[in-house]
């Protein structure tokens, strides 16, 4: 049964651990294409100095904010657990090949940004802090002299899509289009519950369901959880878990302005973003100009790998041609 929990942990991608990680450094990245430069930039969000890479050309044009996956994932998509993934850097390069500038950044707790003012209180880092960082990044990008403010988009992966939808709903500045790549399907604890329901025995499931009830009604967590599930929620991260669990992606989707061009991808191989699980989210986006692309054999980091094995995430393969084709049809909308 311990193997079951290991699979639950990897497939849910334990999103609430805060620690410096990832490269946060583009020194090893390929040289920017002619006419494009990668500038190291900083901006602030509620006292935190955030470091990022602004990739741009000389002409004014569309620009995209890139928001990486949850937890310990830096501007390039690199993760201390999975290694140097590099998918967000690849996405920036793909967009510049299509004349779209981009900003990607090291979230709080990662890369050159680090914990900053949260170093002495890491438990205070939760969804609101991540969304505040994303909002500051969007404003920074919109204010750049080469940015067409009428063509500012947000491209986000996994849990990053929650922050992307929050930005679109806020409209400060206005978001022209959203790319929701392998988004969260439901509230955080509900996602974990579905994993436990499908892979654990009835006793483990019963204990987990009781723990979820205690977390949501009392704001506390049992001292002991079965089969290692305490790695997902414990006294050290309970505050962040509660904050993350309050966010309902379906409710956020309903607040995205009507008519917004939205690209949503899902995959039959992605344990975190299977297409059937995303039907409620897709339904909540029906009022937008929605394009749904159902990928086949594509893993959670947007590469062709039907196993979706975390051990393969750092193999530095190209982005899936299926994703590239979907983006080719979307960037002009």
VOPAGU-2260 file (C-alpha; in pm, 1 decimal, decimal comma):
REM VOPAGU-2260
SITE   aa  ch    i         X         Y         Z
SITE  UNK   A    0       0,0       0,0       0,0
SITE  UNK   A    1     290,1     239,8      47,8
SITE  UNK   A    2     338,5     232,2    -327,6
SITE  UNK   A    3     -16,7     359,0    -365,6
SITE  UNK   A    4      57,6     663,0    -154,5
SITE  UNK   A    5     380,7     731,8    -340,6
SITE  UNK   A    6     178,0     738,6    -661,4
SITE  UNK   A    7     -79,4     970,9    -504,4
SITE  UNK   A    8     197,1    1204,7    -392,7
SITE  UNK   A    9     364,5    1217,2    -733,7
SITE  UNK   A   10      46,0    1251,3    -935,1
SITE  UNK   A   11     -90,5    1530,6    -717,2
SITE  UNK   A   12     252,7    1696,9    -726,2
SITE  UNK   A   13     261,1    1804,0    -359,3
SITE  UNK   A   14     200,4    2169,5    -418,9
SITE  UNK   A   15     251,0    2322,6     -79,0
SITE  UNK   A   16     620,6    2278,2       2,9
SITE  UNK   A   17     809,4    2609,1       8,1
SITE  UNK   A   18    1185,0    2602,7     -47,3
SITE  UNK   A   19    1441,9    2759,1    -276,3
SITE  UNK   A   20    1486,5    2544,3    -579,5
SITE  UNK   A   21    1519,0    2534,4    -955,5
SITE  UNK   A   22    1776,9    2708,4   -1163,8
SITE  UNK   A   23    1634,3    3060,1   -1170,6
SITE  UNK   A   24    1915,6    3120,6   -1416,3
SITE  UNK   A   25    1906,7    3142,2   -1793,9
SITE  UNK   A   26    2282,9    3118,5   -1839,7
SITE  UNK   A   27    2247,7    2770,3   -1986,9
SITE  UNK   A   28    1955,2    2866,0   -2209,9
SITE  UNK   A   29    2001,0    2888,9   -2586,2
SITE  UNK   A   30    2088,8    3234,4   -2717,3
SITE  UNK   A   31    1783,1    3437,6   -2802,4
SITE  UNK   A   32    1682,1    3438,8   -3166,1
SITE  UNK   A   33    1805,2    3735,7   -3372,7
SITE  UNK   A   34    1613,7    4047,2   -3273,6
SITE  UNK   A   35    1509,2    3897,5   -2938,8
SITE  UNK   A   36    1675,0    3943,8   -2600,7
SITE  UNK   A   37    1634,3    3783,6   -2258,2
SITE  UNK   A   38    1649,0    4057,4   -1995,4
SITE  UNK   A   39    1687,1    3977,2   -1627,4
SITE  UNK   A   40    1421,5    4189,1   -1455,1
SITE  UNK   A   41    1279,0    4246,2   -1109,0
SITE  UNK   A   42     950,0    4377,6    -975,1
SITE  UNK   A   43     788,9    4376,9    -632,8
SITE  UNK   A   44     475,9    4224,1    -482,5
SITE  UNK   A   45     381,6    4314,2    -126,4
SITE  UNK   A   46     742,7    4359,9     -17,6
SITE  UNK   A   47     878,5    4059,0    -209,2
SITE  UNK   A   48    1130,9    4125,4    -487,7
SITE  UNK   A   49    1054,3    3885,1    -772,5
SITE  UNK   A   50    1314,3    3796,5   -1035,6
SITE  UNK   A   51    1223,6    3700,4   -1387,4
SITE  UNK   A   52    1315,4    3686,4   -1755,1
SITE  UNK   A   53    1155,0    3930,0   -1997,6
SITE  UNK   A   54    1200,4    3797,3   -2352,3
SITE  UNK   A   55    1122,6    4060,6   -2614,0
SITE  UNK   A   56    1206,2    4206,1   -2950,5
SITE  UNK   A   57    1237,9    4565,0   -3071,9
SITE  UNK   A   58     885,0    4608,4   -3206,7
SITE  UNK   A   59     567,6    4669,3   -3008,4
SITE  UNK   A   60     343,0    4364,8   -3011,5
SITE  UNK   A   61     158,4    4100,0   -2811,8
SITE  UNK   A   62     303,5    3969,8   -2486,2
SITE  UNK   A   63     230,0    3675,0   -2258,7
SITE  UNK   A   64     280,5    3619,8   -1888,5
SITE  UNK   A   65     392,6    3262,3   -1820,2
SITE  UNK   A   66     290,7    3111,1   -1485,7
SITE  UNK   A   67     460,5    2785,4   -1397,3
SITE  UNK   A   68     333,8    2482,4   -1209,0
SITE  UNK   A   69     271,2    2473,4    -836,3
SITE  UNK   A   70     504,1    2471,4    -540,0
SITE  UNK   A   71     875,5    2446,8    -598,7
SITE  UNK   A   72     877,3    2537,9    -967,6
SITE  UNK   A   73    1084,0    2828,7   -1099,2
SITE  UNK   A   74    1062,9    3051,5   -1407,1
SITE  UNK   A   75    1194,0    2780,9   -1639,8
SITE  UNK   A   76     968,6    2505,2   -1507,2
SITE  UNK   A   77    1257,6    2351,4   -1311,7
SITE  UNK   A   78    1166,5    2173,6    -990,6
SITE  UNK   A   79    1380,3    2045,7    -704,3
SITE  UNK   A   80    1183,1    1721,8    -695,2
SITE  UNK   A   81    1165,6    1647,7   -1069,4
SITE  UNK   A   82    1481,6    1828,8   -1179,5
SITE  UNK   A   83    1562,2    2071,5   -1464,2
SITE  UNK   A   84    1241,2    2039,0   -1664,4
SITE  UNK   A   85    1279,8    2353,6   -1874,9
SITE  UNK   A   86     932,4    2346,6   -2029,0
SITE  UNK   A   87     846,0    2707,8   -1946,3
SITE  UNK   A   88    1170,3    2829,5   -2104,4
SITE  UNK   A   89    1078,3    2626,2   -2412,4
SITE  UNK   A   90     733,8    2784,6   -2414,0
SITE  UNK   A   91     889,4    3133,0   -2405,7
SITE  UNK   A   92    1112,2    3041,9   -2699,6
SITE  UNK   A   93     817,9    2900,9   -2894,5
SITE  UNK   A   94     619,1    3219,3   -2840,2
SITE  UNK   A   95     903,5    3445,5   -2950,0
SITE  UNK   A   96     928,7    3241,8   -3269,7
SITE  UNK   A   97     569,4    3353,1   -3323,6
SITE  UNK   A   98     643,3    3718,8   -3241,1
SITE  UNK   A   99     500,2    3708,7   -2888,9
SITE  UNK   A  100     709,7    3855,1   -2607,0
SITE  UNK   A  101     693,6    3690,5   -2264,3
SITE  UNK   A  102     767,4    3729,1   -1897,0
SITE  UNK   A  103     838,6    3428,7   -1677,7
SITE  UNK   A  104     945,4    3455,1   -1316,3
SITE  UNK   A  105    1073,6    3274,5   -1008,4
SITE  UNK   A  106     780,1    3243,4    -771,3
SITE  UNK   A  107     820,8    3299,9    -399,0
SITE  UNK   A  108    1044,1    3030,6    -252,7
SITE  UNK   A  109    1222,4    2950,2    -579,5
SITE  UNK   A  110    1526,4    3057,1    -780,7
SITE  UNK   A  111    1662,3    3407,6    -733,1
SITE  UNK   A  112    1341,2    3528,0    -570,8
SITE  UNK   A  113    1364,9    3303,0    -266,5
SITE  UNK   A  114    1144,9    3359,7      36,5
SITE  UNK   A  115    1236,7    3724,0      95,1
SITE  UNK   A  116    1023,0    3864,0     378,2
SITE  UNK   A  117     865,7    3519,8     427,9
SITE  UNK   A  118    1195,5    3358,0     530,5
SITE  UNK   A  119    1094,5    3367,3     896,2
SITE  UNK   A  120     732,6    3272,9     833,3
SITE  UNK   A  121     714,6    3028,1     541,6
SITE  UNK   A  122     377,8    2899,2     660,4
SITE  UNK   A  123     229,6    3233,4     552,1
SITE  UNK   A  124     302,4    3154,6     187,8
SITE  UNK   A  125     -18,4    3039,0      25,8
SITE  UNK   A  126    -247,3    3095,2    -270,2
SITE  UNK   A  127    -292,9    3466,5    -203,8
SITE  UNK   A  128      83,8    3526,4    -207,6
SITE  UNK   A  129     121,2    3340,4    -537,6
SITE  UNK   A  130    -168,7    3531,5    -693,4
SITE  UNK   A  131     -25,0    3863,7    -573,0
SITE  UNK   A  132     305,7    3774,8    -739,1
SITE  UNK   A  133     128,8    3686,3   -1063,3
SITE  UNK   A  134     -68,1    4012,8   -1054,8
SITE  UNK   A  135     252,0    4215,0   -1006,4
SITE  UNK   A  136     410,4    4026,9   -1295,6
SITE  UNK   A  137     115,6    4101,1   -1523,4
SITE  UNK   A  138     125,4    4472,2   -1443,1
SITE  UNK   A  139     501,1    4480,7   -1503,5
SITE  UNK   A  140     461,2    4313,7   -1842,6
SITE  UNK   A  141     172,5    4540,3   -1946,3
SITE  UNK   A  142     378,7    4848,9   -1861,8
SITE  UNK   A  143     674,2    4757,2   -2084,1
SITE  UNK   A  144     719,9    4995,2   -2380,2
SITE  UNK   A  145     716,2    4709,4   -2634,2
SITE  UNK   A  146     391,6    4559,5   -2501,3
SITE  UNK   A  147      65,1    4612,5   -2686,7
SITE  UNK   A  148    -166,0    4650,8   -2384,3
SITE  UNK   A  149    -460,3    4528,9   -2591,5
SITE  UNK   A  150    -281,1    4198,3   -2655,0
SITE  UNK   A  151    -161,6    4084,6   -2310,7
SITE  UNK   A  152    -221,5    3714,2   -2249,5
SITE  UNK   A  153    -157,4    3466,8   -1971,0
SITE  UNK   A  154     -25,0    3115,6   -2034,6
SITE  UNK   A  155     -27,6    2891,7   -1727,4
SITE  UNK   A  156      37,2    2527,9   -1640,5
SITE  UNK   A  157    -129,0    2314,3   -1374,0
SITE  UNK   A  158    -200,8    2503,5   -1053,3
SITE  UNK   A  159     -73,1    2816,8   -1225,4
SITE  UNK   A  160    -402,8    2821,2   -1416,1
SITE  UNK   A  161    -585,1    2914,2   -1093,9
SITE  UNK   A  162    -383,5    3234,9   -1073,5
SITE  UNK   A  163    -431,9    3294,6   -1446,4
SITE  UNK   A  164    -810,4    3282,4   -1413,0
SITE  UNK   A  165    -794,2    3509,2   -1107,3
SITE  UNK   A  166    -603,1    3767,2   -1314,0
SITE  UNK   A  167    -852,0    3747,3   -1598,8
SITE  UNK   A  168   -1142,8    3791,6   -1359,2
SITE  UNK   A  169    -978,1    4092,5   -1190,1
SITE  UNK   A  170    -913,8    4272,2   -1520,5
SITE  UNK   A  171    -627,4    4485,6   -1382,7
SITE  UNK   A  172    -489,9    4507,6   -1645,9
SITE  UNK   A  173    -726,7    4341,5   -1888,9
SITE  UNK   A  174    -625,8    3994,7   -2007,0
SITE  UNK   A  175    -679,7    3946,7   -2379,0
SITE  UNK   A  176    -658,1    3566,0   -2381,9
SITE  UNK   A  177    -586,2    3268,5   -2156,2
SITE  UNK   A  178    -399,2    2944,7   -2224,2
SITE  UNK   A  179    -493,4    2697,1   -1950,4
SITE  UNK   A  180    -250,3    2411,3   -1998,4
SITE  UNK   A  181    -338,8    2093,7   -1805,4
SITE  UNK   A  182    -535,0    2293,7   -1544,4
SITE  UNK   A  183    -651,1    2192,7   -1199,1
SITE  UNK   A  184    -986,3    2018,2   -1223,5
SITE  UNK   A  185   -1123,1    2086,4    -875,7
SITE  UNK   A  186   -1048,4    2200,8    -522,5
SITE  UNK   A  187    -714,4    2079,3    -389,3
SITE  UNK   A  188    -838,5    1829,3    -129,2
SITE  UNK   A  189   -1101,4    1694,8    -370,0
SITE  UNK   A  190    -825,8    1612,8    -620,1
SITE  UNK   A  191    -632,5    1426,1    -351,6
SITE  UNK   A  192    -949,3    1246,9    -243,9
SITE  UNK   A  193   -1014,9    1115,0    -594,1
SITE  UNK   A  194    -660,2     977,9    -604,9
SITE  UNK   A  195    -698,9     806,4    -269,0
SITE  UNK   A  196   -1043,7     675,4    -364,9
SITE  UNK   A  197    -906,5     510,6    -676,2
SITE  UNK   A  198    -587,6     366,1    -532,7
SITE  UNK   A  199    -617,4     304,0    -157,7
SITE  UNK   A  200    -808,8      44,8      45,4
SITE  UNK   A  201   -1138,0     135,5     218,7
SITE  UNK   A  202    -978,9     189,4     560,2
SITE  UNK   A  203    -726,8     438,1     422,1
SITE  UNK   A  204   -1000,6     616,2     230,0
SITE  UNK   A  205   -1222,1     640,3     537,7
SITE  UNK   A  206    -940,5     790,3     744,6
SITE  UNK   A  207    -858,5    1037,2     469,3
SITE  UNK   A  208   -1222,8    1146,8     429,6
SITE  UNK   A  209   -1242,4    1204,6     804,4
SITE  UNK   A  210    -925,1    1413,1     785,1
SITE  UNK   A  211   -1068,4    1625,5     501,5
SITE  UNK   A  212   -1382,8    1688,8     707,5
SITE  UNK   A  213   -1171,6    1794,5    1007,0
SITE  UNK   A  214    -956,0    2024,3     792,5
SITE  UNK   A  215   -1255,5    2195,3     633,9
SITE  UNK   A  216   -1470,3    2230,4     946,0
SITE  UNK   A  217   -1216,6    2275,5    1227,0
SITE  UNK   A  218    -904,3    2396,3    1051,4
SITE  UNK   A  219    -695,5    2120,1    1208,9
SITE  UNK   A  220    -542,8    1795,8    1086,7
SITE  UNK   A  221    -507,5    1459,3    1265,2
SITE  UNK   A  222    -162,5    1400,0    1412,4
SITE  UNK   A  223    -136,4    1071,1    1225,8
SITE  UNK   A  224    -258,3    1000,7     875,7
SITE  UNK   A  225    -230,5     653,6     718,8
SITE  UNK   A  226       3,8     538,7     448,2
SITE  UNK   A  227     219,2     851,5     445,6
SITE  UNK   A  228     -65,4    1089,1     358,6
SITE  UNK   A  229      75,2    1320,6     623,0
SITE  UNK   A  230     322,1    1433,0     357,7
SITE  UNK   A  231      29,9    1596,7     176,9
SITE  UNK   A  232    -115,6    1776,6     476,7
SITE  UNK   A  233      30,7    1819,1     824,3
SITE  UNK   A  234      60,5    2072,4    1104,6
SITE  UNK   A  235     341,9    2249,4     918,8
SITE  UNK   A  236     143,7    2322,3     603,5
SITE  UNK   A  237    -217,4    2316,2     722,0
SITE  UNK   A  238    -260,4    2691,8     675,0
SITE  UNK   A  239    -147,7    2674,9     312,7
SITE  UNK   A  240    -359,6    2364,5     248,1
SITE  UNK   A  241    -673,0    2534,0     380,2
SITE  UNK   A  242    -607,7    2842,6     168,5
SITE  UNK   A  243    -544,3    2637,0    -145,8
SITE  UNK   A  244    -850,4    2421,1     -85,4
SITE  UNK   A  245   -1078,6    2724,9     -66,3
SITE  UNK   A  246   -1004,4    2800,4    -431,3
SITE  UNK   A  247   -1257,3    2641,6    -664,7
SITE  UNK   A  248   -1131,4    2642,8   -1025,9
SITE  UNK   A  249   -1483,7    2592,8   -1159,5
SITE  UNK   A  250   -1609,9    2900,5    -974,8
SITE  UNK   A  251   -1311,4    3101,2   -1099,1
SITE  UNK   A  252   -1375,6    2989,8   -1456,5
SITE  UNK   A  253   -1726,8    3131,3   -1438,1
SITE  UNK   A  254   -1577,3    3475,6   -1361,5
SITE  UNK   A  255   -1355,2    3491,6   -1671,9
SITE  UNK   A  256   -1499,1    3770,6   -1888,6
SITE  UNK   A  257   -1737,1    3653,8   -2159,2
SITE  UNK   A  258   -1585,5    3619,9   -2503,4
SITE  UNK   A  259   -1225,8    3588,7   -2378,6
SITE  UNK   A  260   -1027,6    3360,2   -2610,1
SITE  UNK   A  261    -936,3    3056,8   -2397,0
SITE  UNK   A  262    -728,4    2753,0   -2488,3
SITE  UNK   A  263    -767,6    2455,9   -2254,2
SITE  UNK   A  264    -557,3    2143,0   -2293,4
SITE  UNK   A  265    -603,7    1808,6   -2123,5
SITE  UNK   A  266    -449,0    1466,7   -2185,1
SITE  UNK   A  267    -538,6    1101,5   -2159,6
SITE  UNK   A  268    -192,9    1044,6   -2007,3
SITE  UNK   A  269    -188,3    1323,4   -1750,5
SITE  UNK   A  270    -301,2    1197,7   -1410,9
SITE  UNK   A  271    -355,0    1555,8   -1296,6
SITE  UNK   A  272    -553,3    1679,0   -1598,0
SITE  UNK   A  273    -749,4    1400,0   -1758,9
SITE  UNK   A  274   -1013,3    1528,7   -1995,6
SITE  UNK   A  275   -1310,7    1359,7   -1826,8
SITE  UNK   A  276   -1220,1    1515,9   -1491,6
SITE  UNK   A  277   -1211,3    1860,9   -1653,1
SITE  UNK   A  278   -1566,9    1850,9   -1795,5
SITE  UNK   A  279   -1710,0    2072,7   -1515,3
SITE  UNK   A  280   -1434,3    2329,1   -1570,8
SITE  UNK   A  281   -1491,3    2317,3   -1945,8
SITE  UNK   A  282   -1862,5    2371,9   -1888,7
SITE  UNK   A  283   -1791,7    2672,4   -1666,3
SITE  UNK   A  284   -1591,7    2828,5   -1950,7
SITE  UNK   A  285   -1872,3    2792,3   -2204,9
SITE  UNK   A  286   -1935,1    3169,1   -2203,7
SITE  UNK   A  287   -1580,8    3232,8   -2329,3
SITE  UNK   A  288   -1438,9    3182,0   -2679,0
SITE  UNK   A  289   -1316,1    2838,1   -2571,0
SITE  UNK   A  290   -1098,7    2593,8   -2762,6
SITE  UNK   A  291   -1047,7    2254,1   -2598,0
SITE  UNK   A  292    -760,2    2039,3   -2721,7
SITE  UNK   A  293    -754,5    1679,5   -2600,7
SITE  UNK   A  294    -394,3    1563,7   -2618,6
SITE  UNK   A  295    -295,0    1198,7   -2654,1
SITE  UNK   A  296       8,3    1049,9   -2479,7
SITE  UNK   A  297     122,9    1389,2   -2349,0
SITE  UNK   A  298     248,0    1415,2   -1991,0
SITE  UNK   A  299     192,9    1689,9   -1735,8
SITE  UNK   A  300     499,2    1886,8   -1844,6
SITE  UNK   A  301     369,0    1905,2   -2203,1
SITE  UNK   A  302     592,9    1644,5   -2365,1
SITE  UNK   A  303     512,5    1320,1   -2542,8
SITE  UNK   A  304     532,3    1051,4   -2273,5
SITE  UNK   A  305     226,7     830,5   -2218,7
SITE  UNK   A  306     368,1     705,6   -1886,9
SITE  UNK   A  307     357,6    1054,4   -1728,1
SITE  UNK   A  308     640,2     931,7   -1507,5
SITE  UNK   A  309     784,8    1210,9   -1293,2
SITE  UNK   A  310    1127,3    1052,2   -1336,2
SITE  UNK   A  311    1107,5    1140,8   -1706,5
SITE  UNK   A  312    1016,2    1507,6   -1661,2
SITE  UNK   A  313    1377,2    1627,9   -1669,9
SITE  UNK   A  314    1473,3    1447,6   -1990,8
SITE  UNK   A  315    1465,6    1779,3   -2179,2
SITE  UNK   A  316    1263,4    1654,3   -2473,6
SITE  UNK   A  317    1081,6    1899,3   -2702,5
SITE  UNK   A  318     731,4    2021,5   -2628,9
SITE  UNK   A  319     473,6    1789,9   -2778,6
SITE  UNK   A  320     399,2    1863,8   -3145,2
SITE  UNK   A  321      30,5    1836,7   -3051,1
SITE  UNK   A  322      72,5    2127,4   -2810,5
SITE  UNK   A  323     273,1    2325,9   -3064,1
SITE  UNK   A  324      -4,0    2281,5   -3320,3
SITE  UNK   A  325    -264,5    2396,9   -3066,7
SITE  UNK   A  326     -60,1    2705,6   -2982,7
SITE  UNK   A  327      -5,4    2787,0   -3349,6
SITE  UNK   A  328    -381,0    2812,6   -3385,6
SITE  UNK   A  329    -422,6    3015,7   -3066,8
SITE  UNK   A  330    -154,8    3284,8   -3060,4
SITE  UNK   A  331    -327,1    3487,2   -3331,5
SITE  UNK   A  332    -666,8    3499,3   -3156,3
